[in-house]
Amino acid sequence: MFSRTTHYTVHLPPEKEGVDGALRAVFVKDGMNWPALVIPFLWLLYRRMWLPLLFYLVASGAVAALGFRFGEAAAQWCGLLFAILFALEANNLRRWSLSRRGWREAGAASGRSEDEAAIRFFGGREDEFTAPRPIASRPVVPEVAPARPRGRPWSPAGDRDTPEVMGLFPERGG
């Protein structure tokens, strides 16, 4: 059949660079936001969008006032149109809220899912989002102490003397 590609804008947190910023990146989908249509109040609370929540409550109160002024049918139609308009613009409100908090728009990505869009976005930017590696003048080789067996190894022979075992293979000769 056909594959549906979704487009996202990528937002990076303020004052975070490299891997830390990439791990906290937010992908905001273009188009209609279905949770914002079905449960707008909870969606706004979950996304911590306080100013849009306040505007939403004021607009909902205005739609309710229409019911008193022009009748219930007019208020229902206005409420339905307002809900659809809000769901269409919810992701733009999220972008606006992120920019108000200092998040910067880093670009755009497309994919069948958010994960695929993230792979496409960060895949071409390894140099920008990798952790800086320390530059050493000579290779650093950690010193490893030789392993010593702790205590006496278990043996099916019981209390008889058994040779010390290092790893899986017993040492010969002693």
Backbone bond lengths (Angstrom), bond angles and torsions (degrees), N, CA, C in turn:
res aa  C-N    CA-C-N  psi(-1)  N-CA   C-N-CA  omega(-1)  CA-C   N-CA-C  phi
1 M - - - 1.452 - - 1.532 108.83 -
2 F 1.291 116.09 -136.97 1.452 120.51 178.85 1.520 109.14 -122.16
3 S 1.314 115.08 153.74 1.465 118.95 178.46 1.512 108.33 -106.81
4 R 1.284 115.80 134.96 1.448 121.20 -178.32 1.520 109.54 -91.25
5 T 1.301 116.85 118.08 1.455 121.93 179.38 1.522 108.88 -96.68
6 T 1.303 115.73 133.38 1.458 122.09 178.35 1.516 108.54 -107.91
7 H 1.311 115.89 141.79 1.455 121.94 -179.78 1.529 109.42 -105.00
8 Y 1.327 115.20 139.34 1.464 121.93 -177.53 1.521 109.36 -130.35
9 T 1.330 115.80 152.26 1.454 120.35 164.90 1.522 106.70 -104.26
10 V 1.317 116.06 143.56 1.468 121.66 -175.33 1.521 108.05 -107.24
11 H 1.328 116.03 128.56 1.461 122.17 -178.53 1.527 108.92 -121.41
12 L 1.326 115.44 132.15 1.460 121.31 179.67 1.520 109.89 -108.83
13 P 1.334 117.10 146.08 1.467 120.51 -175.69 1.524 112.00 -69.91
14 P 1.326 115.83 157.76 1.467 119.20 178.60 1.524 110.86 -70.28
15 E 1.299 115.77 146.09 1.469 123.99 174.49 1.528 113.56 57.78
16 K 1.294 118.30 23.87 1.459 121.69 175.49 1.516 107.33 -120.89
17 E 1.305 115.85 128.20 1.463 121.30 179.69 1.513 109.12 -122.76
18 G 1.295 116.01 161.17 1.456 121.86 173.42 1.513 112.93 66.71
19 V 1.313 115.27 -138.45 1.458 121.62 -174.08 1.526 111.32 -65.71
20 D 1.333 117.45 -38.76 1.474 119.98 -179.51 1.521 111.19 -59.83
21 G 1.309 116.77 -43.42 1.462 120.47 178.22 1.514 112.03 -67.26
22 A 1.326 116.91 -38.77 1.460 120.84 -179.12 1.532 111.07 -67.12
23 L 1.333 117.07 -36.13 1.459 119.81 -179.88 1.521 112.16 -68.72
24 R 1.313 117.23 -27.49 1.470 120.97 -179.19 1.519 112.61 -99.62
25 A 1.326 118.12 8.45 1.464 121.60 -178.51 1.524 110.51 -58.97
26 V 1.335 115.03 144.35 1.456 121.54 178.98 1.521 108.02 -116.01
27 F 1.326 115.75 129.94 1.454 122.42 176.77 1.523 107.58 -104.83
28 V 1.333 116.64 118.15 1.464 121.50 -179.65 1.523 108.18 -107.88
29 K 1.308 115.99 122.19 1.459 122.90 -175.79 1.530 110.83 -74.04
30 D 1.322 115.51 144.60 1.462 120.27 171.21 1.517 108.49 -83.52
31 G 1.320 115.81 149.16 1.463 119.85 175.43 1.511 112.68 103.45
32 M 1.315 113.85 -165.26 1.459 121.44 -175.52 1.518 111.58 -70.87
33 N 1.316 115.54 141.13 1.456 122.17 177.68 1.531 107.23 -107.28
34 W 1.332 116.26 105.95 1.459 120.76 -175.47 1.527 113.73 -66.03
35 P 1.332 120.03 -41.17 1.477 117.55 176.15 1.529 112.32 -61.22
36 A 1.333 117.32 -33.19 1.466 119.83 178.64 1.524 111.28 -69.88
37 L 1.330 118.10 -22.78 1.459 121.29 175.72 1.520 110.97 -79.39
38 V 1.328 116.69 -42.15 1.463 121.51 -173.19 1.533 112.00 -83.64
39 I 1.331 117.46 -46.62 1.468 121.72 -177.68 1.540 109.67 -131.71
40 P 1.324 118.19 67.29 1.469 120.13 -172.72 1.524 113.56 -62.73
41 F 1.320 117.87 -40.52 1.465 120.41 -177.67 1.525 110.69 -62.71
42 L 1.337 117.05 -46.99 1.464 120.52 179.18 1.527 111.50 -67.29
43 W 1.337 117.33 -36.74 1.460 120.69 178.73 1.523 110.30 -62.83
44 L 1.334 117.29 -42.93 1.463 120.62 178.65 1.524 111.25 -65.74
45 L 1.318 118.02 -39.46 1.463 120.84 176.79 1.522 111.04 -64.75
46 Y 1.328 117.29 -44.31 1.461 121.83 -178.53 1.528 111.01 -62.37
47 R 1.315 117.14 -39.19 1.463 121.66 -179.30 1.532 112.83 -83.82
48 R 1.310 117.94 -2.36 1.469 124.53 179.54 1.524 111.79 55.79
49 M 1.307 114.49 46.22 1.460 121.31 179.55 1.534 107.27 -102.18
50 W 1.331 116.46 82.85 1.453 121.68 -170.05 1.527 112.90 -71.36
51 L 1.302 118.17 -44.66 1.466 120.31 -179.88 1.528 111.59 -66.94
52 P 1.332 120.47 -46.26 1.470 118.80 173.50 1.529 112.91 -61.16
53 L 1.339 117.64 -31.39 1.466 120.06 176.21 1.522 110.46 -64.18
54 L 1.321 116.11 -42.23 1.466 120.16 177.73 1.525 110.59 -62.66
55 F 1.336 117.55 -45.06 1.464 120.92 177.63 1.530 111.35 -62.74
56 Y 1.325 116.40 -38.04 1.456 120.40 178.97 1.537 110.65 -63.49
57 L 1.327 116.16 -43.46 1.474 119.27 179.34 1.524 111.80 -64.70
58 V 1.335 116.86 -39.55 1.476 120.42 177.84 1.525 109.98 -64.90
59 A 1.334 117.05 -44.09 1.464 120.20 179.82 1.529 110.91 -65.79
60 S 1.326 117.83 -38.03 1.470 120.74 177.14 1.521 110.92 -64.39
61 G 1.329 115.40 -38.15 1.473 119.03 175.59 1.520 111.70 -65.03
62 A 1.329 117.07 -36.88 1.469 120.45 177.72 1.525 110.96 -66.59
63 V 1.331 116.96 -38.10 1.468 120.04 177.65 1.526 110.05 -67.06
64 A 1.313 117.41 -38.14 1.466 120.72 177.04 1.523 110.63 -65.60
65 A 1.335 116.96 -37.22 1.462 120.15 177.40 1.521 111.26 -64.98
66 L 1.329 117.12 -31.17 1.466 120.15 176.09 1.521 110.82 -61.14
67 G 1.340 116.06 -33.91 1.456 120.27 179.15 1.521 112.07 -63.39
68 F 1.316 117.16 -37.31 1.458 120.43 178.03 1.529 111.41 -72.89
69 R 1.305 116.36 -34.80 1.468 121.19 -174.56 1.529 112.54 -83.03
70 F 1.346 117.67 -46.83 1.466 120.64 -171.36 1.521 114.08 -114.59
71 G 1.283 118.26 -0.69 1.460 120.40 178.39 1.517 111.90 107.61
72 E 1.323 112.97 163.81 1.457 119.70 -174.64 1.521 112.91 -68.83
73 A 1.304 118.56 -37.16 1.472 121.45 -178.37 1.528 111.05 -64.10
74 A 1.323 117.28 -42.16 1.467 121.04 179.03 1.533 110.28 -64.51
75 A 1.320 117.04 -40.38 1.457 121.14 179.99 1.524 110.51 -66.44
76 Q 1.337 117.79 -38.23 1.464 120.39 178.45 1.525 111.17 -65.54
77 W 1.321 117.50 -43.88 1.464 120.32 178.62 1.531 111.15 -65.11
78 C 1.319 116.62 -43.20 1.476 119.68 177.71 1.527 110.83 -64.44
79 G 1.329 117.31 -39.23 1.465 120.93 178.12 1.514 111.68 -64.04
80 L 1.332 117.51 -41.11 1.458 121.31 178.19 1.530 110.78 -65.18
81 L 1.315 116.76 -45.82 1.466 120.18 178.76 1.529 111.34 -64.10
82 F 1.333 116.59 -39.32 1.459 119.92 178.12 1.532 110.77 -64.71
83 A 1.335 117.85 -41.04 1.466 121.38 179.52 1.526 110.97 -63.51
84 I 1.323 117.72 -42.49 1.465 120.93 179.19 1.522 110.40 -67.11
85 L 1.319 117.46 -44.11 1.462 120.90 178.37 1.529 110.82 -61.92
86 F 1.333 116.54 -41.52 1.463 119.85 178.88 1.528 110.75 -63.47
87 A 1.331 118.07 -42.87 1.467 121.24 179.83 1.527 111.31 -65.02
88 L 1.334 117.45 -34.53 1.460 120.67 177.83 1.526 111.74 -69.59
89 E 1.313 117.54 -32.91 1.463 121.93 -176.55 1.526 114.07 -101.28
90 A 1.326 118.85 0.77 1.464 122.38 -174.94 1.526 112.03 -60.88
91 N 1.325 117.76 -42.67 1.466 119.47 -179.56 1.533 111.46 -69.19
92 N 1.322 117.46 -32.51 1.468 119.40 174.30 1.526 110.59 -66.69
93 L 1.332 116.96 -37.62 1.466 119.96 175.15 1.528 110.77 -64.35
94 R 1.322 116.82 -35.41 1.469 119.93 177.57 1.527 110.72 -66.53
95 R 1.334 117.09 -41.87 1.472 120.31 176.60 1.524 110.36 -61.10
96 W 1.320 115.82 -42.25 1.465 121.09 -179.95 1.534 110.06 -63.27
97 S 1.340 116.80 -42.49 1.468 120.53 179.49 1.522 111.23 -65.34
98 L 1.327 117.14 -40.34 1.466 120.00 178.06 1.521 110.88 -63.98
99 S 1.327 117.74 -41.58 1.470 119.69 179.99 1.525 111.29 -68.15
100 R 1.317 118.06 -32.64 1.471 120.75 176.08 1.528 110.97 -65.18
101 R 1.331 117.66 -30.63 1.466 122.03 179.50 1.527 112.28 -85.72
102 G 1.321 117.60 1.78 1.455 120.74 176.25 1.509 115.02 97.82
103 W 1.326 118.46 1.64 1.457 120.69 177.76 1.524 108.16 -70.78
104 R 1.322 116.32 143.84 1.457 118.99 -179.80 1.526 109.97 -111.64
105 E 1.312 114.66 143.66 1.462 119.83 178.25 1.522 107.95 -79.47
106 A 1.330 116.08 119.30 1.462 121.06 -175.04 1.517 112.59 -94.97
107 G 1.306 117.67 -15.42 1.451 119.62 -179.79 1.510 111.17 154.42
108 A 1.323 114.64 -161.15 1.460 121.40 -178.96 1.516 109.23 -132.29
109 A 1.325 115.56 155.92 1.462 121.31 178.61 1.521 108.22 -148.10
110 S 1.314 115.74 155.72 1.458 122.03 178.40 1.513 109.43 -131.37
111 G 1.319 115.29 151.57 1.455 120.37 177.54 1.511 110.22 178.85
112 R 1.327 115.93 169.52 1.459 120.33 177.97 1.524 111.69 -72.41
113 S 1.348 116.11 -22.55 1.457 121.29 177.44 1.527 107.67 -142.75
114 E 1.319 115.17 171.84 1.464 119.46 178.36 1.533 110.89 -65.71
115 D 1.326 116.89 -35.64 1.468 120.61 178.26 1.525 111.52 -63.88
116 E 1.329 116.95 -43.42 1.461 119.95 179.23 1.522 110.64 -65.98
117 A 1.330 117.11 -38.44 1.464 120.11 177.00 1.527 110.76 -64.23
118 A 1.345 117.54 -38.03 1.463 120.62 178.12 1.523 110.92 -65.30
119 I 1.335 116.86 -40.80 1.461 120.10 178.02 1.520 110.13 -62.83
120 R 1.315 116.78 -43.12 1.468 119.96 179.09 1.527 111.78 -66.59
121 F 1.319 116.63 -38.13 1.467 119.43 -177.99 1.520 111.44 -70.65
122 F 1.332 117.17 -50.86 1.454 120.33 -175.79 1.527 112.57 -81.71
123 G 1.333 118.14 -17.49 1.450 121.33 -178.74 1.518 113.28 -62.04
124 G 1.288 118.39 -35.91 1.456 120.92 -179.50 1.510 113.86 -89.64
125 R 1.318 116.96 2.31 1.465 120.22 -174.80 1.515 112.06 -127.67
126 E 1.331 118.21 42.04 1.461 120.52 -178.22 1.520 112.13 -60.18
127 D 1.330 116.89 -39.45 1.471 120.37 -177.83 1.519 111.61 -65.15
128 E 1.320 116.77 -34.34 1.462 120.93 -176.27 1.525 112.75 -76.29
129 F 1.337 117.13 -31.56 1.452 120.39 -172.50 1.525 114.22 -115.88
130 T 1.317 118.86 17.96 1.454 120.02 176.53 1.515 109.89 -96.40
131 A 1.311 115.92 155.35 1.463 120.77 179.56 1.529 108.92 -71.37
132 P 1.312 117.64 138.61 1.466 118.90 178.51 1.524 110.21 -68.24
133 R 1.322 115.17 138.19 1.464 120.50 179.72 1.516 108.78 -99.02
134 P 1.335 117.14 138.14 1.462 118.86 178.73 1.524 110.68 -68.40
135 I 1.307 115.48 142.42 1.454 121.07 178.85 1.521 107.81 -94.06
136 A 1.326 116.66 121.99 1.459 121.09 -179.34 1.519 108.64 -114.56
137 S 1.332 116.48 144.14 1.455 120.23 179.96 1.528 110.98 -74.60
138 R 1.312 116.56 -29.24 1.456 120.12 177.14 1.520 107.12 -138.31
139 P 1.302 117.03 154.21 1.462 118.34 -179.26 1.521 111.37 -64.77
140 V 1.292 115.01 138.82 1.457 120.92 179.44 1.523 107.81 -94.19
141 V 1.325 116.44 118.84 1.456 121.91 179.32 1.521 107.42 -113.71
142 P 1.316 116.92 116.61 1.467 118.09 -179.91 1.518 110.75 -69.22
143 E 1.314 115.37 142.81 1.452 119.91 177.84 1.518 108.68 -82.35
144 V 1.304 115.09 130.57 1.453 120.34 -178.02 1.517 107.86 -114.28
145 A 1.300 115.21 125.33 1.463 119.96 177.62 1.520 108.87 -76.01
146 P 1.324 117.63 144.26 1.461 118.28 178.50 1.524 110.00 -63.74
147 A 1.321 114.50 140.97 1.456 119.91 -178.50 1.519 109.92 -74.47
148 R 1.313 115.10 134.53 1.460 120.63 176.76 1.518 108.14 -117.86
149 P 1.307 116.44 138.34 1.469 117.35 177.60 1.522 109.96 -68.20
150 R 1.276 115.70 142.78 1.462 120.69 178.76 1.523 108.69 -98.10
151 G 1.290 115.93 121.71 1.458 119.76 178.51 1.519 111.78 68.35
152 R 1.265 114.79 -164.16 1.452 121.20 -176.69 1.523 108.71 -100.19
153 P 1.329 118.25 132.87 1.461 119.03 -179.14 1.523 111.60 -69.19
154 W 1.298 115.31 154.95 1.461 120.74 178.88 1.509 109.19 -72.17
155 S 1.299 116.10 144.09 1.458 120.43 -179.58 1.513 108.58 -142.91
156 P 1.329 117.31 142.04 1.468 118.69 177.03 1.521 111.79 -70.75
157 A 1.341 116.90 -13.45 1.464 119.92 -179.19 1.521 111.66 -75.97
158 G 1.282 118.35 -8.83 1.456 120.47 177.65 1.508 111.99 85.55
159 D 1.374 116.70 -125.80 1.458 121.72 -174.34 1.522 113.55 -84.69
160 R 1.327 119.03 -4.75 1.452 119.51 -179.92 1.513 110.25 -64.89
161 D 1.318 114.93 154.01 1.465 119.55 178.74 1.514 109.98 -67.72
162 T 1.315 115.35 130.52 1.465 121.15 176.31 1.517 107.65 -123.27
163 P 1.314 117.13 149.28 1.466 118.50 179.40 1.528 110.55 -68.15
164 E 1.332 114.86 153.41 1.460 120.46 177.45 1.522 108.85 -63.20
165 V 1.303 118.25 141.39 1.454 122.31 -178.89 1.517 108.50 -115.11
166 M 1.325 115.04 129.72 1.459 121.36 177.46 1.519 106.85 -113.31
167 G 1.297 118.91 113.79 1.453 120.47 -178.52 1.514 109.54 73.24
168 L 1.314 116.27 -133.91 1.452 120.70 -177.66 1.525 113.71 -97.53
169 F 1.338 116.99 -15.64 1.439 120.42 -172.85 1.526 110.63 -114.69
170 P 1.359 118.46 130.66 1.466 119.70 178.21 1.531 109.69 -73.73
171 E 1.331 114.34 148.25 1.467 119.23 177.57 1.513 109.50 -79.91
172 R 1.328 116.79 143.04 1.465 121.49 -179.98 1.517 110.62 -96.15
173 G 1.249 114.73 155.56 1.459 120.16 170.11 1.504 114.34 98.89
174 G 1.212 124.49 -10.85 1.414 115.32 -174.44 1.419 117.23 -128.14
